[in-house]
Amino acid sequence: MGIEPNTNGWLEDTRASYDTVAASYADQLRDLLDETPDERAFLALFADLVRTGGGGPVADVGCGSGRITAHLRELGVDAFGIDLSPGMIEVARRDHPGLRFELGSMTDLDLADGSMAGLVAWYSLIHIPDDEISSVLTHFHRVLRPGGPLLLGFHVGDESQLKTRGYGDHPMKVYVHRRQHARMTTWLNDAGFAVESHRTLTSAESTLGGILLARRRPDSQ
């Protein structure tokens, strides 16, 4: 395991970076799900679990330009998006008029306890430092109904790298943290989740990506 990088100010850096790249990000990723059948399959499974659980609101946390939110709506899920970046929220509302997008942070989710039927964090935990993950997952647990599904996408690996340019070659300053399934599973177990399935794959989404499906344990507080 590499030395944890100095990520002081990471939240502000992440917000500013995605404000800068929002339009280019949306253009580059808009049709990416067309190229990622395995990811679509996991999203469809997640949507089925939400529906069979009685339905209800689903938060796409770190929604970016809203492409996953919109796809979930197409699957019959009452999904809405939350993102840290005002620029991303503006693009999401532009590209998906009529859908709900809100400014917010996964580090302090402004959602009522037990109010979500499901929650997605699609490659949005990748910028959260290790020492903040437990707090974020505690928020996820708090807002999910008992038994509610949680779907995570992340980059698989053991290192953290500073990304200084991206999406149209615009300047960025974000650490991209790569994690192993075992580590993610331990964090989730500690936060009151039960992991039901996971997979590592290579696709247009990530050169080495991880997808993990868990549920909030009904007996966890």
Secondary structure, 3 states (H helix, E strand, C coil): CCCCCCCCCHHHHHHHHHHHHHHHHHHHHCCHHHHCHHHHHHHHHHHHHHHHCCCCEEEEECCCCCHHHHHHHHCCCEEEEEECCHHHHHHHHHHCCCCCEEECCHHHCCCCCCCECEEEEECCHHHCCHHHHHHHHHHHHHHECCCCEEEEEEEECCCEEEEEEECCCEEEEEEEECECHHHHHHHHHHCCEEEEEEEEECCCCCCCEEEEEEEECCCCC
